[in-house]
């Protein structure tokens, strides 16, 4: 459940920055397939990966877990 919420939050943040999965993957240095797995909640980034995701998305790591903000 947490993994799925995290993936959706990452997808929402990525879309708010007008980034495609391809652009996001390139900035992170990973594959589009990995981004897709994360956003669907099938896989999750490591702790170091969370730091990279947050940096590219221009948020703090804790903001990746701010699920309640999605309802706005």
TIVO-2410 file (N, C-alpha, C; in nm, 3 decimals):
# residues 72
REC num residu      c1      c2      c3 atome chaine
REC   1      X   0.083  -0.120   0.000     N      A
REC   1      X   0.000   0.000   0.000    CA      A
REC   1      X   0.087   0.126   0.000     C      A
REC   2      X   0.186   0.132   0.087     N      A
REC   2      X   0.276   0.247   0.093    CA      A
REC   2      X   0.351   0.264  -0.039     C      A
REC   3      X   0.397   0.153  -0.095     N      A
REC   3      X   0.471   0.156  -0.220    CA      A
REC   3      X   0.384   0.214  -0.333     C      A
REC   4      X   0.258   0.176  -0.334     N      A
REC   4      X   0.165   0.225  -0.437    CA      A
REC   4      X   0.139   0.375  -0.419     C      A
REC   5      X   0.120   0.420  -0.295     N      A
REC   5      X   0.100   0.563  -0.267    CA      A
REC   5      X   0.223   0.644  -0.305     C      A
REC   6      X   0.340   0.591  -0.273     N      A
REC   6      X   0.465   0.658  -0.308    CA      A
REC   6      X   0.477   0.672  -0.459     C      A
REC   7      X   0.447   0.565  -0.530     N      A
REC   7      X   0.455   0.568  -0.675    CA      A
REC   7      X   0.360   0.670  -0.736     C      A
REC   8      X   0.240   0.677  -0.684     N      A
REC   8      X   0.142   0.774  -0.734    CA      A
REC   8      X   0.188   0.916  -0.704     C      A
REC   9      X   0.244   0.936  -0.587     N      A
REC   9      X   0.293   1.070  -0.548    CA      A
REC   9      X   0.407   1.113  -0.640     C      A
REC  10      X   0.498   1.022  -0.669     N      A
REC  10      X   0.608   1.052  -0.760    CA      A
REC  10      X   0.554   1.085  -0.899     C      A
REC  11      X   0.458   1.007  -0.947     N      A
REC  11      X   0.398   1.033  -1.078    CA      A
REC  11      X   0.332   1.171  -1.081     C      A
REC  12      X   0.259   1.204  -0.974     N      A
REC  12      X   0.192   1.335  -0.967    CA      A
REC  12      X   0.294   1.449  -0.970     C      A
REC  13      X   0.401   1.435  -0.893     N      A
REC  13      X   0.505   1.538  -0.890    CA      A
REC  13      X   0.574   1.551  -1.026     C      A
REC  14      X   0.600   1.437  -1.088     N      A
REC  14      X   0.664   1.438  -1.221    CA      A
REC  14      X   0.576   1.511  -1.322     C      A
REC  15      X   0.448   1.478  -1.320     N      A
REC  15      X   0.354   1.542  -1.414    CA      A
REC  15      X   0.342   1.692  -1.386     C      A
REC  16      X   0.346   1.730  -1.260     N      A
REC  16      X   0.335   1.873  -1.226    CA      A
REC  16      X   0.455   1.952  -1.279     C      A
REC  17      X   0.566   1.883  -1.300     N      A
REC  17      X   0.685   1.947  -1.357    CA      A
REC  17      X   0.686   1.935  -1.509     C      A
REC  18      X   0.579   1.877  -1.565     N      A
REC  18      X   0.566   1.859  -1.710    CA      A
REC  18      X   0.678   1.773  -1.768     C      A
REC  19      X   0.719   1.672  -1.691     N      A
REC  19      X   0.822   1.579  -1.738    CA      A
REC  19      X   0.756   1.450  -1.784     C      A
REC  20      X   0.802   1.398  -1.897     N      A
REC  20      X   0.759   1.265  -1.939    CA      A
REC  20      X   0.839   1.162  -1.859     C      A
REC  21      X   0.795   1.038  -1.864     N      A
REC  21      X   0.872   0.933  -1.797    CA      A
REC  21      X   1.012   0.924  -1.858     C      A
REC  22      X   1.022   0.944  -1.989     N      A
REC  22      X   1.151   0.938  -2.057    CA      A
REC  22      X   1.244   1.049  -2.007     C      A
REC  23      X   1.194   1.171  -1.998     N      A
REC  23      X   1.275   1.282  -1.950    CA      A
REC  23      X   1.317   1.261  -1.805     C      A
REC  24      X   1.224   1.213  -1.724     N      A
REC  24      X   1.251   1.188  -1.583    CA      A
REC  24      X   1.358   1.081  -1.568     C      A
REC  25      X   1.344   0.973  -1.643     N      A
REC  25      X   1.441   0.864  -1.638    CA      A
REC  25      X   1.580   0.914  -1.678     C      A
REC  26      X   1.586   0.997  -1.779     N      A
REC  26      X   1.715   1.050  -1.824    CA      A
REC  26      X   1.781   1.134  -1.715     C      A
REC  27      X   1.703   1.219  -1.649     N      A
REC  27      X   1.756   1.304  -1.542    CA      A
REC  27      X   1.805   1.219  -1.424     C      A
REC  28      X   1.737   1.107  -1.400     N      A
REC  28      X   1.775   1.020  -1.288    CA      A
REC  28      X   1.886   0.923  -1.324     C      A
REC  29      X   1.906   0.900  -1.453     N      A
REC  29      X   2.005   0.803  -1.495    CA      A
REC  29      X   1.957   0.660  -1.478     C      A
REC  30      X   1.828   0.640  -1.501     N      A
REC  30      X   1.772   0.504  -1.491    CA      A
REC  30      X   1.684   0.479  -1.613     C      A
REC  31      X   1.624   0.363  -1.619     N      A
REC  31      X   1.542   0.326  -1.734    CA      A
REC  31      X   1.397   0.373  -1.717     C      A
REC  32      X   1.332   0.390  -1.830     N      A
REC  32      X   1.189   0.424  -1.831    CA      A
REC  32      X   1.110   0.311  -1.765     C      A
REC  33      X   1.155   0.189  -1.786     N      A
REC  33      X   1.087   0.073  -1.727    CA      A
REC  33      X   1.088   0.082  -1.574     C      A
REC  34      X   1.201   0.124  -1.519     N      A
REC  34      X   1.209   0.138  -1.373    CA      A
REC  34      X   1.112   0.246  -1.324     C      A
REC  35      X   1.108   0.359  -1.393     N      A
REC  35      X   1.015   0.467  -1.356    CA      A
REC  35      X   0.872   0.415  -1.359     C      A
REC  36      X   0.839   0.342  -1.463     N      A
REC  36      X   0.704   0.286  -1.475    CA      A
REC  36      X   0.672   0.192  -1.359     C      A
REC  37      X   0.766   0.107  -1.324     N      A
REC  37      X   0.746   0.014  -1.212    CA      A
REC  37      X   0.726   0.089  -1.081     C      A
REC  38      X   0.806   0.193  -1.059     N      A
REC  38      X   0.794   0.272  -0.936    CA      A
REC  38      X   0.658   0.341  -0.932     C      A
REC  39      X   0.620   0.406  -1.042     N      A
REC  39      X   0.494   0.481  -1.043    CA      A
REC  39      X   0.371   0.391  -1.029     C      A
REC  40      X   0.384   0.267  -1.070     N      A
REC  40      X   0.273   0.172  -1.053    CA      A
REC  40      X   0.275   0.102  -0.918     C      A
REC  41      X   0.379   0.128  -0.840     N      A
REC  41      X   0.387   0.067  -0.707    CA      A
REC  41      X   0.437  -0.076  -0.708     C      A
REC  42      X   0.494  -0.119  -0.819     N      A
REC  42      X   0.546  -0.255  -0.829    CA      A
REC  42      X   0.686  -0.263  -0.768     C      A
REC  43      X   0.761  -0.155  -0.781     N      A
REC  43      X   0.896  -0.148  -0.730    CA      A
REC  43      X   0.911  -0.017  -0.653     C      A
REC  44      X   1.017  -0.004  -0.575     N      A
REC  44      X   1.041   0.120  -0.500    CA      A
REC  44      X   1.189   0.155  -0.508     C      A
REC  45      X   1.220   0.283  -0.512     N      A
REC  45      X   1.361   0.322  -0.513    CA      A
REC  45      X   1.425   0.297  -0.377     C      A
REC  46      X   1.557   0.283  -0.379     N      A
REC  46      X   1.633   0.269  -0.255    CA      A
REC  46      X   1.632   0.404  -0.182     C      A
REC  47      X   1.688   0.407  -0.065     N      A
REC  47      X   1.698   0.532   0.009    CA      A
REC  47      X   1.780   0.633  -0.072     C      A
REC  48      X   1.891   0.590  -0.128     N      A
REC  48      X   1.972   0.679  -0.213    CA      A
REC  48      X   1.891   0.723  -0.334     C      A
REC  49      X   1.811   0.631  -0.387     N      A
REC  49      X   1.726   0.663  -0.501    CA      A
REC  49      X   1.621   0.767  -0.465     C      A
REC  50      X   1.567   0.757  -0.345     N      A
REC  50      X   1.468   0.857  -0.301    CA      A
REC  50      X   1.530   0.997  -0.300     C      A
REC  51      X   1.656   1.005  -0.260     N      A
REC  51      X   1.724   1.135  -0.260    CA      A
REC  51      X   1.736   1.189  -0.402     C      A
REC  52      X   1.769   1.102  -0.497     N      A
REC  52      X   1.779   1.145  -0.638    CA      A
REC  52      X   1.643   1.189  -0.690     C      A
REC  53      X   1.540   1.110  -0.663     N      A
REC  53      X   1.405   1.143  -0.708    CA      A
REC  53      X   1.366   1.281  -0.654     C      A
REC  54      X   1.389   1.303  -0.525     N      A
REC  54      X   1.353   1.430  -0.462    CA      A
REC  54      X   1.429   1.546  -0.526     C      A
REC  55      X   1.556   1.526  -0.551     N      A
REC  55      X   1.638   1.633  -0.610    CA      A
REC  55      X   1.585   1.671  -0.749     C      A
REC  56      X   1.558   1.571  -0.833     N      A
REC  56      X   1.507   1.599  -0.968    CA      A
REC  56      X   1.370   1.664  -0.961     C      A
REC  57      X   1.288   1.622  -0.865     N      A
REC  57      X   1.152   1.677  -0.851    CA      A
REC  57      X   1.150   1.808  -0.773     C      A
REC  58      X   1.269   1.850  -0.725     N      A
REC  58      X   1.284   1.977  -0.652    CA      A
REC  58      X   1.197   1.984  -0.526     C      A
REC  59      X   1.198   1.872  -0.452     N      A
REC  59      X   1.128   1.863  -0.324    CA      A
REC  59      X   1.221   1.799  -0.223     C      A
REC  60      X   1.181   1.801  -0.098     N      A
REC  60      X   1.254   1.728   0.007    CA      A
REC  60      X   1.207   1.583   0.003     C      A
REC  61      X   1.290   1.492   0.051     N      A
REC  61      X   1.253   1.350   0.053    CA      A
REC  61      X   1.120   1.332   0.127     C      A
REC  62      X   1.102   1.402   0.238     N      A
REC  62      X   0.978   1.387   0.315    CA      A
REC  62      X   0.854   1.425   0.232     C      A
REC  63      X   0.871   1.516   0.135     N      A
REC  63      X   0.758   1.557   0.051    CA      A
REC  63      X   0.710   1.444  -0.040     C      A
REC  64      X   0.796   1.348  -0.067     N      A
REC  64      X   0.755   1.233  -0.148    CA      A
REC  64      X   0.650   1.150  -0.074     C      A
REC  65      X   0.646   1.165   0.059     N      A
REC  65      X   0.554   1.088   0.142    CA      A
REC  65      X   0.436   1.172   0.190     C      A
REC  66      X   0.417   1.289   0.132     N      A
REC  66      X   0.306   1.378   0.170    CA      A
REC  66      X   0.184   1.342   0.086     C      A
REC  67      X   0.129   1.225   0.112     N      A
REC  67      X   0.020   1.172   0.030    CA      A
REC  67      X  -0.108   1.253   0.039     C      A
REC  68      X  -0.135   1.313   0.154     N      A
REC  68      X  -0.260   1.386   0.171    CA      A
REC  68      X  -0.268   1.508   0.079     C      A
REC  69      X  -0.156   1.560   0.033     N      A
REC  69      X  -0.156   1.677  -0.054    CA      A
REC  69      X  -0.216   1.646  -0.190     C      A
REC  70      X  -0.222   1.521  -0.228     N      A
REC  70      X  -0.274   1.480  -0.358    CA      A
REC  70      X  -0.422   1.516  -0.373     C      A
REC  71      X  -0.494   1.527  -0.265     N      A
REC  71      X  -0.639   1.551  -0.268    CA      A
REC  71      X  -0.677   1.694  -0.305     C      A
REC  72      X  -0.582   1.784  -0.303     N      A
REC  72      X  -0.610   1.926  -0.329    CA      A
REC  72      X  -0.670   1.949  -0.463     C      A
***
